[in-house]
C-alpha cells in the first residue's frame, strides 16, 4: 500500500523537485498568513483582503496563455528559475519595508501583482515539467504527491508563520519566505530532466490557437477546464476569508486563523493521499463530480456553523474533498494532453484554475462587506453543489471518464 501511495518518489528528479518545492511552499504560506492578517489589520477592510488576493491571481488569468507558449518554446527549467528569482526578490523587498516600518497597503498590493505575474509564466512551465520526471502511468500519483507537498506546507507554513508573526514580527515571515526560494532554485539546477522544444516559427497568436484547438478537439476537456474555473471561483473564497471567520464570526485572533489554516492543510493532505493511493481506479470523472457536490455541502455547513468543533470538522472534510477534486481534474487533463502541447494546454488550465480565484475573491469580498461572510460563503457552497449535480445528472461527459 505504501509503495503504491508514494510510487513517484522512486524517480530521483521528482524527489528533488518535491523537496525543493515543499521548502519554498512552506515559506510562501508563512507569508500568506502574515500578509492576509496584516492587510485586514492595517486596512480593517474585507474588500482590500479580497483585492489583495485578486491582484495576486489576475496576472495568471491575463498572461498564462503567453506563459504556456513560452514554456513550449524554451527550456522549462530556465523559465522557472526566472520566475523564482522574481518572487524571491519581492518577498525580501517586502521584508525590508516592514523592517524599516514604512510599509503601506498599496505596497503589498503592488508586490502581490508582480508575484502573480511571475507565477503566470512559472506555473505552466512547472506543470509541464512534472510529467517529464515520471512515467505516464505514474503521473496521477505524481500530481497527487505534488499536492501533498503543497498542503504539507499549508500545515507547517501557517504554524511557523503564526509563531514568527507573534514573536518576531512580520518582517521575519517575509524574509524567511525569500530565503526559502533558494531550495527550489537549487533543485531546478540539479535535476537532469531536459525538454528540447521543437523549432516553432509560428507567431505567438498562432501557437495559442493551436493549444485552444487541441483542447476543443478532445472530448470532455472543455468541461474539465470550465469545472476548474468554477471550482476555484466558488470554493477558494472559503480559504481566502478564513481571517474574517476567525475575527468577526468567532471573535478570535491570529491563533484561530492559524488553527483554521492548519486544519485545512491537514484535510488537504489526507485528500491527496487518498488520490495517490487509489489513482489507478477507474471512473475518475464520476468520483470528481460526486465530490464536487460533497464539497459544496461542506462549505455551506462551515459558513453557517456557530460551533468551533463543527466548523473545524467541516473545514477538514471540505479541504480533503477540495484537494481530491483538484488532483483528479489535473490528472485527467494531463493524461489527455501530449507533451508538445503540454505548456499551452496547461496554461489554459492555469487560466481556468487560477483565474477563478481572483474573481471569486473580489466578488465575495464585495458582498461580504454588506451581507456578511456566513451568507455569502454559504451561497457559494450551494451553487457548487448544484454545479456538481448538473455534471452528474445532465452534462455527463466528465462523469463518464
Buried (B, 14 or more C-beta within 10 A) or exposed (E): EEEEBBBBBEBEBBBBBBBBBBBBBBBBBBBBBBBBBBBBEEBEBBBBBBBBBBBBBBBBBBBBBBBBBBBBBBBBBEBBBEBBEBBBBBBBBBBBBBBEEEBEBEBBBBBBBBBBBBBBBBBBBBBBBBBBBBEEEBBBBBBBBBBBBBBBBBBBBBBBBBBBBEEEBBBBBBBBBBBBBBBBBBBBEEBEBEBEBEEBEEEEEEBBEBBBEBBEEEEBBBBBBBBBBBBBBBBBBBBBBBBBBBBBBBEBEBEBBBBBBBBBBBBBBBBBBBBBBBBEEEEBBBBBBBBBBBBBBBBBBBBBBEEBEEBBBBBBBBBBBBBBBBBBBBBBBBBBBEEBBBBBBBBBBBBBBBBBBBBBBBBBBBBBBEEBBBBBBBBBBBBBBEBBBBBBEEBBBBBEB
